[in-house]
């Protein structure tokens, strides 16, 4: 998969763009004045594989929480700012590694200059975050709706305000809850600038439909080489967002050190509880760090043949299983010993 060439920015110890690996983001959802809860959630997200985390900054109290996060966590922190440029300055003073704001709505070019200068002095990038539901009235009048063209134009207009301050450490996002519109907006941006792009949907929905829509949009963009950092926004535990994002990256071959599990959907020939077997195998492989393909197939008729590219696998039989590798049956194993035999074979790889 050939990645779009972009400039690189650095948020703390994380490089975004410039060919760096695609990073994963999420957002804290604890009360901003509950420092202990925010610290615990930030650490839990990092343990789950999150690379950078955002916190809402509605008031100056949030700056104290940012300072505590910087003191007690090692994950880069993004301050989410709306309208009040002084909150961006407070967040920077507290140690924020990245600022998320739209320069056009913080009170004029003098305020934009103040934030840009403070960010430049500290080496902190700014993410311009355009959402389809909050576009400028003049752009809605011009385009008639929150179209992809309107979102891309809004983002580029905000970028011009920072460029006028001689500031170029910019990341851009153009999110909508509409899948096609979001994909089209990012495509337009990818053609129009070389800034790194933070991709994802906003207001995507619950863990079920939000995941489906995010998979489509994020996957479509990444397959085109568009996207330098991602967030799967779900109405769910933020840790679930990280698992979803990592699964997307793994499916696209962008994450190393995880086994690829393939399994068949079962049919009338299947004489085993394949659903339970596949789930159990997935759990046993959580800690595996080998770049291998493991197949869990329902029957020996198709199993080894259909999964001949798998490094190792199991195919169900009548009271026993066939353990196979690269399409060749190694031996038959008893049902109760099947998973142990599989794991032993994986250890030999």
Long-range contacts (C-beta under 8 A, 24 or more apart in sequence): 1-222, 1-223, 1-225, 1-252, 1-253, 1-254, 2-225, 3-225, 4-190, 4-197, 4-224, 4-225, 4-226, 4-227, 5-194, 6-194, 6-195, 6-196, 6-197, 6-228, 7-168, 7-194, 7-195, 7-196, 8-196, 9-125, 9-169, 9-170, 9-171, 9-196, 10-123, 10-125, 10-169, 11-52, 11-76, 11-78, 11-97, 11-98, 11-124, 11-125, 12-52, 12-75, 12-76, 12-77, 12-97, 12-98, 13-74, 13-76, 14-51, 14-52, 14-76, 14-97, 16-125, 16-171, 16-196, 16-198, 16-228, 16-229, 17-171, 17-195, 17-196, 17-228, 18-196, 20-228, 21-254, 22-222, 22-227, 22-228, 22-229, 22-230, 22-249, 22-254, 23-51, 23-52, 23-228, 23-229, 23-230, 24-49, 24-50, 24-51, 24-52, 24-229, 24-230, 24-231, 24-242, 24-245, 24-246, 24-249, 25-50, 25-51, 25-52, 25-53, 25-54, 25-78, 25-198, 25-229, 25-230, 25-231, 25-245, 26-50, 26-53, 26-54, 26-231, 26-238, 26-239, 26-241, 26-242, 27-53, 27-54, 27-55, 27-56, 27-80, 27-231, 27-238, 28-53, 28-54, 28-55, 28-56, 28-238, 29-238, 32-56, 32-57, 32-58, 32-59, 32-61, 32-62, 32-65, 33-61, 33-62, 33-65, 35-64, 35-65, 35-68, 38-65, 38-68, 38-69, 39-68, 39-69, 39-72, 39-73, 41-238, 42-69, 42-73, 42-75, 42-77, 43-72, 43-73, 43-75, 44-239, 45-75, 45-238, 45-239, 45-242, 46-73, 46-74, 46-75, 48-239, 48-242, 48-243, 49-242, 49-243, 49-245, 49-246, 50-75, 50-242, 51-75, 51-76, 51-229, 52-76, 52-77, 52-78, 52-97, 52-98, 52-229, 53-77, 53-78, 54-78, 54-79, 54-80, 54-100, 55-79, 55-80, 56-80, 57-81, 57-87, 57-88, 57-90, 57-91, 58-82, 58-87, 59-87, 60-87, 60-90, 62-87, 62-91, 63-87, 63-90, 63-91, 63-93, 63-94, 64-94, 66-91, 66-94, 66-95, 66-96, 67-94, 67-95, 70-94, 70-95, 70-96, 78-127, 81-106, 83-107, 85-111, 85-112, 85-114, 85-115, 88-115, 88-118, 89-114, 89-115, 89-118, 92-118, 92-119, 92-122, 92-124, 96-124, 97-124, 98-124, 98-125, 98-126, 98-127, 98-171, 99-124, 99-125, 99-126, 99-127, 100-126, 100-127, 100-129, 101-126, 101-127, 101-128, 101-129, 102-128, 102-129, 102-130, 102-158, 103-128, 103-158, 103-161, 103-162, 104-136, 104-154, 104-157, 104-158, 104-161, 109-161, 109-164, 109-165, 112-161, 112-162, 112-164, 112-165, 113-165, 116-162, 116-165, 116-166, 116-167, 117-165, 119-167, 119-169, 120-166, 120-167, 120-169, 123-169, 124-169, 125-169, 125-170, 125-171, 126-162, 126-167, 126-169, 126-170, 126-171, 127-170, 127-171, 127-172, 127-173, 127-198, 128-155, 128-158, 128-159, 128-162, 128-170, 128-171, 128-172, 128-173, 129-173, 129-175, 129-198, 130-154, 130-155, 130-158, 130-172, 130-173, 130-174, 130-175, 131-175, 131-176, 131-202, 132-174, 132-175, 132-176, 132-177, 132-178, 132-181, 132-182, 132-202, 133-176, 133-177, 133-202, 133-203, 146-176, 146-181, 147-181, 148-174, 148-181, 148-182, 148-184, 148-185, 148-187, 148-188, 149-185, 149-188, 151-176, 151-181, 151-185, 152-185, 152-188, 152-189, 152-192, 155-189, 156-189, 156-192, 156-193, 159-193, 159-195, 170-195, 171-195, 171-196, 171-197, 171-198, 171-228, 171-229, 172-196, 172-197, 172-198, 173-197, 173-198, 173-199, 173-200, 175-200, 175-201, 175-202, 175-233, 176-201, 176-202, 177-201, 177-202, 177-203, 177-204, 177-205, 177-213, 179-213, 179-216, 179-217, 182-217, 183-217, 183-220, 183-221, 186-221, 186-226, 186-227, 187-221, 187-224, 187-226, 190-224, 190-226, 196-228, 196-229, 197-226, 197-227, 197-228, 197-229, 198-227, 198-228, 198-229, 198-230, 198-231, 199-226, 199-227, 199-228, 199-229, 199-230, 199-231, 200-230, 200-231, 200-232, 200-233, 201-233, 202-233, 203-233, 204-232, 204-233, 204-234, 205-234, 205-235, 206-234, 206-235, 206-236, 207-234, 207-235, 207-236, 207-240, 210-234, 210-235, 210-236, 211-244, 214-244, 214-248, 215-244, 215-248, 218-245, 218-248, 219-248, 219-251, 219-252, 222-248, 222-249, 222-252, 222-254, 223-252, 256-291, 257-289, 257-290, 257-291, 258-288, 258-289, 258-291, 259-285, 259-288, 259-290, 259-291, 259-292, 259-293, 259-294, 259-346, 260-292, 260-293, 260-294, 261-285, 261-293, 261-294, 261-295, 261-296, 262-293, 262-294, 262-295, 262-296, 262-307, 262-310, 263-295, 263-296, 263-297, 264-296, 264-297, 264-298, 264-302, 264-303, 264-306, 266-298, 267-298, 267-299, 269-298, 269-299, 269-301, 270-298, 270-299, 270-316, 271-299, 271-316, 271-317, 271-318, 272-298, 272-316, 272-317, 272-321, 272-335, 274-298, 274-316, 277-314, 277-316, 277-338, 277-339, 280-339, 281-314, 281-339, 281-342, 284-339, 284-342, 284-343, 285-346, 288-346, 290-346, 290-349, 292-346, 292-349, 294-342, 294-346, 295-324, 300-329, 304-328, 304-329, 311-349, 312-342, 312-345, 312-346, 312-349, 313-342, 314-338, 314-339, 314-342
